[in-house]
Structure formats: structure tokens, C-alpha cells
């Protein structure tokens, strides 16, 4: 009897694991474009301001607030696209 219960439990756990993997794959396939778009925004948009910040002419005008604001804006856009709000 205990062996039968253990076998049923292990089968149930295997089914749950397979379902979770399939659920993640479906979610990833549905949101692939949004994830790629969000990652591009998250890395490209701040890097533009970082390169401008490293430029000596722009450094005199104090570009650090622009850089930090760009990180905040890009992370908000990334989260909005990830959760299908945008």
C-alpha cells in the first residue's frame, strides 16, 4: 500500500513538473517579442545616455540625471510590455 501511494505521488509530481514546464514555454512563446523589445529598450536606451554622459562636452552640462531617468523610464516600459499593459 505505501509503495502504491509513493508511485502515485511521484507520477503526480512528474505531471505537475511537465505542466509547469509546458506552461512556461507557452508563456515564453507568447511574450518572446515583448521580452526582446523590452530588453532592447532596457539596454539600448540607457546606453545612449551613458555614451553621451561620457562625452566631455555633454559632461559639463551634468548628464547624470538624464542617465538615471532613462534607466527608470526604460525599466518601467520593460515591465509594462512584459505584463501586457503597453
FIZA-606967 format. One line per 4 residues: number of its first residue (from 1); their letters; for each residue y, z negated, x of N, C-alpha, C. Coordinates in pm, 1 decimal. Layout:
REM FIZA-606967
NUM> a> Y:Z:X:Y:Z:X:Y:Z:X  ...
REM end
This chain:
REM FIZA-606967
1> xxxx> -121.5:0.0:80.6:0.0:0.0:0.0:127.7:0.0:84.7  139.7:-90.2:183.0:263.2:-88.1:262.0:280.8:43.9:337.8  169.4:104.4:379.7:179.4:231.4:452.1:231.2:341.9:361.1  189.9:339.7:234.8:237.4:440.6:139.8:387.9:425.3:116.8
5> xxxx> 432.4:301.2:106.5:575.9:277.5:87.1:655.9:322.3:209.9  601.6:294.7:328.9:670.1:337.2:450.9:676.1:489.1:460.2  567.9:555.4:421.2:566.2:701.7:423.7:667.6:758.0:324.7  674.3:698.5:205.9:771.6:744.7:106.5:914.4:718.7:153.7
9> xxxx> 934.9:602.7:216.2:1068.2:571.2:268.4:1110.1:669.2:378.2  1016.9:700.3:467.9:1050.6:793.7:575.5:1075.3:933.9:520.6  999.2:974.1:418.6:1023.6:1104.9:356.6:1160.7:1107.7:289.5  1193.5:999.0:222.4:1323.5:991.0:156.5:1437.5:993.7:258.4
13> xxxx> 1420.5:921.7:368.3:1522.5:923.1:473.3:1537.9:1062.1:534.8  1426.2:1131.8:553.9:1433.4:1268.3:607.1:1507.2:1360.8:511.4  1481.2:1345.8:381.8:1550.5:1428.7:283.0:1700.0:1398.3:281.8  1734.6:1270.6:293.2:1876.3:1232.2:295.7:1945.3:1289.9:419.0
17> xxxx> 1880.4:1282.8:535.0:1938.6:1337.7:657.3:1958.2:1488.5:646.7  1858.8:1558.1:593.5:1870.9:1703.4:577.3:1983.1:1737.7:480.1  1995.2:1659.6:372.7:2101.6:1684.5:275.4:2238.3:1662.6:337.8  2252.8:1557.1:417.3:2381.5:1530.3:481.7:2417.4:1640.1:581.4
21> xxxx> 2317.8:1689.0:654.7:2343.8:1798.0:748.6:2385.0:1924.9:674.8  2315.4:1955.2:566.0:2349.1:2074.3:488.1:2487.5:2060.4:425.4  2519.0:1940.1:378.5:2650.0:1915.6:317.6:2761.5:1935.5:420.1  2741.1:1887.2:541.8:2841.0:1905.5:646.9:2856.4:2052.7:682.8
25> xxxx> 2745.2:2126.0:690.9:2752.5:2267.9:724.9:2827.8:2346.7:618.1  2804.1:2314.3:491.8:2875.5:2382.1:383.1:3024.0:2349.1:390.6  3056.5:2223.1:415.8:3197.1:2183.3:427.7:3262.9:2256.2:543.5  3192.2:2265.7:656.7:3246.9:2332.8:775.0:3267.6:2481.3:748.2
29> xxxx> 3171.7:2545.5:680.3:3186.1:2687.5:648.8:3302.3:2711.7:553.5  3320.4:2623.9:457.7:3428.9:2640.8:361.2:3565.7:2617.3:423.9  3573.2:2531.5:522.4:3701.9:2493.4:581.3:3722.9:2547.0:722.3  3641.6:2643.3:763.5:3649.2:2691.6:901.7:3786.4:2750.4:933.2
33> xxxx> 3838.1:2834.3:845.4:3968.1:2897.4:869.9:4078.2:2791.8:872.4  4069.4:2694.7:783.5:4170.4:2589.2:780.8:4164.6:2504.3:907.3  4043.8:2477.9:955.0:4029.9:2397.9:1076.9:4087.7:2473.4:1196.4  4053.8:2601.0:1207.5:4105.9:2680.7:1319.0:4257.9:2690.6:1310.6
37> xxxx> 4309.9:2716.1:1191.1:4454.4:2726.0:1172.3:4522.9:2593.4:1206.7  4464.5:2483.5:1162.9:4522.3:2352.4:1191.1:4521.0:2318.7:1338.5  4412.6:2352.8:1406.4:4405.1:2325.1:1549.9:4507.1:2409.8:1625.4  4522.9:2534.6:1584.0:4624.0:2618.0:1649.3:4763.5:2560.8:1629.8
41> xxxx> 4792.9:2517.0:1508.1:4924.0:2456.6:1483.1:4939.0:2328.3:1563.4  4831.8:2249.7:1567.4:4839.4:2119.6:1633.6:4860.8:2133.1:1783.9  4805.9:2239.0:1845.4:4821.8:2254.6:1989.6:4933.9:2350.6:2028.2  4949.1:2460.4:1954.5:5045.7:2562.0:1995.7:5188.6:2517.3:1968.2
45> xxxx> 5211.9:2463.3:1849.5:5347.9:2426.0:1811.6:5407.2:2319.9:1905.4  5336.5:2211.5:1936.4:5393.7:2116.0:2033.4:5405.5:2172.0:2174.7  5314.5:2262.1:2213.3:5322.5:2316.4:2348.9:5445.5:2404.1:2368.6  5489.8:2468.0:2262.1:5612.9:2546.6:2272.1:5730.0:2455.1:2307.1
49> xxxx> 5737.6:2342.2:2237.4:5847.0:2249.8:2265.8:5827.9:2178.9:2399.3  5703.0:2158.3:2438.4:5679.3:2096.7:2568.8:5723.6:2189.9:2680.8  5694.0:2317.7:2667.5:5738.3:2412.3:2770.4:5890.4:2422.2:2772.3  5952.2:2414.7:2655.2:6098.7:2415.1:2651.3:6154.6:2286.9:2712.1
53> xxxx> 6082.9:2176.0:2693.0:6126.8:2048.2:2749.3:6119.6:2049.7:2901.5  6019.9:2119.0:2953.9:6005.7:2125.2:3098.7:6106.6:2219.9:3163.3  6165.3:2306.6:3082.8:6269.6:2394.6:3134.2:6392.8:2309.6:3167.2  6451.4:2331.2:3283.2:6559.1:2242.1:3327.5:6686.3:2257.5:3245.6
57> xxxx> 6713.4:2375.6:3195.3:6833.6:2392.8:3114.2:6822.0:2314.4:2984.1  6704.2:2319.7:2924.6:6685.9:2253.5:2795.5:6667.9:2103.3:2812.2  6627.9:2061.8:2931.4:6603.7:1920.1:2955.7:6734.5:1840.9:2951.4  6841.9:1904.3:2986.3:6971.3:1836.1:2982.4:7014.7:1804.5:2839.9
61> xxxx> 6963.7:1879.4:2742.9:7002.8:1858.7:2603.6:6911.0:1759.7:2532.2  6825.5:1692.7:2605.9:6736.0:1590.6:2551.5:6643.3:1647.8:2444.4  6539.2:1715.5:2490.8:6445.3:1781.5:2400.3:6329.7:1691.6:2359.6  6324.3:1569.6:2410.7:6210.4:1483.5:2376.9:6199.5:1452.9:2227.9
65> xxxx> 6309.5:1432.2:2153.7:6292.4:1412.7:2008.4:6232.3:1534.6:1939.8  6270.3:1654.6:1984.4:6211.9:1775.3:1926.3:6062.2:1781.2:1951.0  6020.7:1742.6:2070.9:5878.3:1745.4:2103.7:5800.4:1647.6:2016.4  5851.3:1526.3:2001.4:5779.7:1427.8:1920.5:5782.4:1463.3:1772.4
69> xxxx> 5892.8:1518.3:1725.5:5897.8:1563.3:1586.4:5800.9:1678.2:1563.2  5786.8:1765.7:1661.3:5693.3:1877.0:1644.8:5549.6:1827.0:1638.0  5517.2:1722.7:1714.1:5382.7:1665.1:1706.1:5360.0:1603.9:1568.7  5457.6:1533.2:1517.1:5444.1:1471.1:1384.8:5430.1:1577.2:1276.8
73> xxxx> 5514.1:1679.4:1281.2:5508.5:1785.3:1180.0:5376.2:1860.1:1187.4  5331.5:1892.0:1307.8:5206.8:1966.9:1320.6:5086.7:1883.9:1277.9  5086.1:1754.2:1305.1:4973.8:1671.9:1260.2:4973.1:1657.5:1108.9  5091.0:1649.3:1046.7:5097.0:1644.2:900.2:5046.7:1775.2:841.1
77> xxxx> 5088.8:1887.9:898.2:5039.6:2017.4:849.9:4889.4:2030.3:867.5  4838.3:1978.6:979.9:4694.2:1983.4:1004.1:4618.5:1903.7:898.4  4665.4:1784.8:867.0:4598.9:1703.1:765.7:4610.0:1764.8:627.2  4724.4:1822.5:595.8:4740.4:1886.2:465.3:4647.8:2006.0:449.2
81> xxxx> 4634.5:2086.2:553.7:4544.2:2200.4:543.9:4399.5:2156.0:540.8  4369.6:2048.6:610.3:4231.8:2000.4:613.3:4188.1:1947.4:478.2  4277.3:1882.3:407.1:4242.2:1824.9:277.4:4284.3:1912.6:160.1  4304.3:2041.9:187.1:4328.4:2143.0:83.5:4453.2:2117.7:0.3
85> xx> 4549.4:2050.9:55.2:4673.7:2028.6:-18.0:4769.5:2144.0:8.4  4764.9:2196.6:129.9:4854.5:2305.8:166.5:4782.7:2438.4:150.8
REM end
